[in-house]
């Protein structure tokens, strides 16, 4: 009985840690999206991992890339957080973004842990299940 109770307590603690991690990651991504909506590319740039900041060098360059390549991230009509998983030692948050025209896009955000907290280290387009290329 004690083993069962200890296991239950461990499982609840683990689940609570996972929920806190989910909220942390969702908060980072949501913060960046809100900055994009306000055209505050300086703020949006702060949510990017150091490797992304190094690649684009300035918030302006970063903003140009997002506006051109990821309009559904820059101006989403709706964002739905889907699954959060670990893939090869990386944390990946899958999301569905609806753009201004109502088209749905499936995206995978890769997260990196830094001294300043979690940062976004990449966004990848995913093929929606059941859609053939």
N, C-alpha and C positions, 0 to 999 in steps of 0.2 A: 504494500500500500504506500509506504514512504517513497519507494522508487517511482511509483506512478505519480504521486503528488510532486516530487522533485522534477520529473519529466514535464509535467503540466506547467509548473512554474517556469522552467527553462523555455518551453515553447511559447508561453505568453510573453516572456521577456524578449525573446528573439523576434516575435511578431511585432512588438512595440518598437523595437529598434528598426525593423524594416519599415514600419509606418513612418517613423521619424525621418529615415533616409529618403523615403518617397516624397515627403513634404519638403525636405531640403532641396532635392533635385527639382521638383515641380516649382518651388519658389525661385530657383536660379533661372530656369527656363522662362517662367512667367514674367520675371523681372526684366529679362532681356526683351521679350515680346512687347511688354508695356513701353519700354524705352524706344523700340522700333516704331510703335504706333504714334509716339510723340515726336518722331524724327530726331530723337536724342541719341545720335550715334556714338557720342562720347560715353554716355552711360551704358549703352548696349555693348560697347567695346570692353567695358570692365567685367562683363560676364564671360568673356572669351578667355580660353586658356592661353598661357604665355606663348605657346607654339603658334597659335592663330594670330595673336597680336604681333609676333615677330614676322609672320608671313605677310600680313597686310600693312604693317608699320604705323598706320594712322587710322583713327576712327572714320575719317572721310573715305579712305580706300575701302575699309570694311563695309561702310554703308553702301557704297556703289555696288560692291559684290552682292550684298544681300538684296538690294532693290532689283538688280538685274537677274540674279540667279535663283532667288528664293522669295518671290513676291508673296507667296502664301504664308511666309514667316514674317515678312515686313508688314503686311496688312491682312492678317487672317480675319475671316468673318467669325470663325469659331475654332477652338482648339480643344481636343479631347485627349487626355492622357490615357494611354493604354498600358501595356505591360512594362515592367522594369525588370531587367535581368542582368546577370553577369555573363560576359562573353570573353573568354580568353583573358581574364583578369581585368577586363574593362566593364564599367557600368554603362548599360545602354537603356535609354528611355524611349519607347516607341510611342508615337503620337499620330493622331489624325488631325490634319488641318483642312478646314474648308476655306477656299478662297472667295473673293468677292463675287465671282460668277456661280458659286455653288459647287464647284468641282472639289472632290475630296482628294487629299494627298496624304500618303503614309510616309512618315519620316522617322528616322532613328537618330537620336541625339546621343553622342558619346560623351561621357563625363570624365573629368580628370580631377583628382584630389590635389590641391595645392596648399601651401602654407596659409593662403588667404581663404581657403574653403573650396568647395566644388566649383569647377569652371567647365564651360562647354568647349570640348576639343574637336568637335566635328558634327556635321549634320549630313545625313545620307538619305537619298530618296529610296524607298522600298517599293517593290512591286506588290500591289494589293492582291490578296489571295483570290484565285479564280480568274485573274486577268492575264491573258496571253499576250506576249509581245509580237 
